[in-house]
Structures are given as structure tokens and as C-alpha cells.
């Protein structure tokens, strides 16, 4: 297994199929209930939101209805270009979220299914960066495919992509003692088990 090649493979699929994947994501719709839940934990006006793996910006529009302080990052230039056209009032950046610089004093960091492509070593880096980025009491919302941790290849109409399963215990261990768990939930979406977890600094 070569993690660099895995990442290049995933990026190439998202870039080459950005328009088709954006249409598919848009047909599913934005995560309005999840976004409302995130904001229910933020006791301030116009909070700063960092969305990791923002994709084509389908959720950015909902965030921007609730705040003007929004940054979406993604490693696919194809997806970011669509997001910028779709939500010009937002700020979007092409970067690898395991390596790029995060903003200081974010009130919430959100990873809607974004870490499904990340191995443990990268997820740990994301937690380290997130802890430094978050304001005191800030939250980190994560949703992931639920299952015993493993790497697998998904092949569909867009091409092969590499994914990882996680459990909430995996995430708690990687996050470490600095974060407090304030919410956990398991669900079944379109035949796939998922879990959501909210961590607080």
C-alpha cells in the first residue's frame, strides 16, 4: 500500500469527474439538519467555520446562510472550481488538509465524510492541526463510514477510489485526551452504516 499513490488516485478521479460527481452530490442535497446541529453548539454570532473536504460546495451554501465567516478546503481543484462558481461569497482553497495551514480561532471544523479517504496517520495530523486551530470551546464535527478499520477500493461509474472504515473508538483514540466527546450518533444511509461524532476543545 502506497498512501501517496492512493491520494493521487483519488484526486485524479475527483478532478476528472468533478461535474458528474457534483450532480450526484447535489441530487442527495445539503446536510441541513447536521448544519443546524453544529450551529446549536456555537453560542456566538457569525462564527468562523472551516469545512474540510468541501467538495463542490453543496453544504457551503447552507453554512453561508448562517455565517459570513466560512472557508472550504479540498484537494480537488475540479471540485473547488465548482464550489467557487456556486458560492462566490465563500472562500475556498485547494489544499491537502493533512498538510495545509488551518486558520486561527475557528469556531467549528466540519468534516462531512471528508476523512473517508484518509489513513490513520493523516487523520491524526488533522486532529493535531484542528486542536491548534480551534478557539476554546470550539467543536469538530466528523461523519465517517462505520466499520472495523480497513482500507478498501470502491469502483463505480466514476472510477476506483480508496476508502477507509472507522469506528468512533478509533476516532477517540486518534483525537487523544485534548478533546471531549459531546455527541455521538449512528445511522444507516442508502444501505451504508455511518457514524457522527462531535468533539470539543
N, C-alpha and C positions, 0 to 999 in steps of 0.2 A: 504494500500500500504506500503510495506517494501522495502526501497531502497537498503538495504544490500542484501536481498534475490533476488531482481531484478538483481543486479550486478552479484551475484553468478550464477544465471540462464543464463545470457548472456555469462559469461566466460565459463561455462560448455559446452554450445553449440559450441562456437568457438573452444575450445580445442578438443572436441570430433570429430569435423568435419573439422579440420584445412585443411587437404589435399583436400577435396571436395570443400570447400569454396575458397581455393586458386585457384583451377582450374577454378571456376566460375569467380572470380575476374580477373584472367589472360585473360580469354576469352573476357572480356569487354575492357581490355587494360589500359595502363597508361594514366594519365591525362596530356599529353604533352603540350597542349595549356595553361592549367591552370598553369603549372610549368613555361612555358615561360613568362606568365604574371607576376608571382611572381618575377622572376629574372629581369623583366623590371623595377621594383621598387627598385632594390638593386644596388646602384652605387658603388660597390666595387668588387674586385677580390676575389674569393674563400670565399664567405660569409658563415657564420655558420647557418645551417638550423636545426631546431628542428621539426620533424614531430610527431604530437600527433595521436595515433591510426594508426600506420604504417601498421598494419596487416601483410600480408605475404610479404611485401616489393615490391609490384608491381610498386609503384611510387619511391621507393628508388633508383632503377636503373637509373631513369631519373634524379633525383637530383644529383646522384654521377657522372653523365656525365658532370655536370656543376660546381661542387664543391667537395672538399675532406673533408670538414667540415660538416658532417651530423650525426645526432643522431635520431634514430627512437625509439619511445616508444609505448608499447601496454600492455594491461593487460592479454593477452592470450599467455601463454608460447608456445602453439602449433603453433600459427602464427609467433611468434618471432623466433622459431627454423627454420621455413621455410625461413624467411627473412634472417637469418644469413647464411644459406646454399646458398641462391640465390645471395646475395651481400656481400661476405666476407670482402670486402674493407670498408663497412659501419660499424657503431657502433649501436648496438641495445640493448635495456634494457627492461626487464619485470617490469612494474610498473603501478600503478593506477595514471593516470595523474591528478586526483584531489588532490592527496596527496604526490606524489613524488617530489624530488628536481629537479628544472629545471636548465639548465646551465646558467652561467652569460654571458651577452652580446651576446645573439642570435641575428642574423640579421633578421631572419624571423621564425615565428612559423606557422605551417601549420596544419590544422585540416580538412582533406578531409572527410566529413561525419562522423568524429570521435565522435562528440558530440551528435549524434542522439540517443545515449543510455543514455545521461546524463540529470538528472533533473536540474531545475534552480539552486538549491543550489550548485551543483557540477560545473555547468558552471561558476557561479560567482567565485568560488575558482580558476578555471582555468584562468580566466581573471586576478585575483589578482597575481597569480604566473607568468603569462605571462608578466604583466607590469614590475614586478621586474626583469625578465629575459632579456627582450628586450633591445638592445642598443638604444640610442637616434635616433629617426627616423626609428627604426625597425618596421616591419609590422607583422600583424596577419591575415592570410587568413583562412576563415571559409566557409564551404559549409554545408547546412542543408536541411532537408525536410521542405517544406513550408506549413504552415497551422496554424490555431489558436492553441495556446499551449495546448497540451494534451498528456497524456500517452496512448499508445496503444500496444497491443500484436500482433506481426506478426508471423504467423505459416506457415512454408514452409517445404521443404524436409529436412532441417537441424534441425528443432525443433523450439519451441516457443522462441522468443526474445522480449525484451521490448524496445520500441522506444518512442521518443518524437518529436512532431512537434514544430516548432518555426517560428516566423516572424522576419524580420530584425529589427523591432522596439523592439521586445523582447531582441534581442542581444545588441542593442544600450543601452538599459536601464541597462542590466546586466554588460556591459562593463564600463559604467559610463563616466564621463567627461574627464577622463585622455586620452582617445583615440579619434582620429579624423578619421571619415569615409572618405576614399579616393576612394572607388569603391563599387558599388552595381550592381547586375545583377540577373534577374530571368530567369529560363529556365525550360523546360519540358524534362525529361529523362525517356524513357521507360514507359511513362504514369504517372510518378510521378512529381509533381511540386517541384522544388528546388530553393534555392537562394544562392548566393555567396556574401560575404561582406569582404572587406579588411579594417582593422583598422590600424592606425599608431600611434606609441607612440610619 
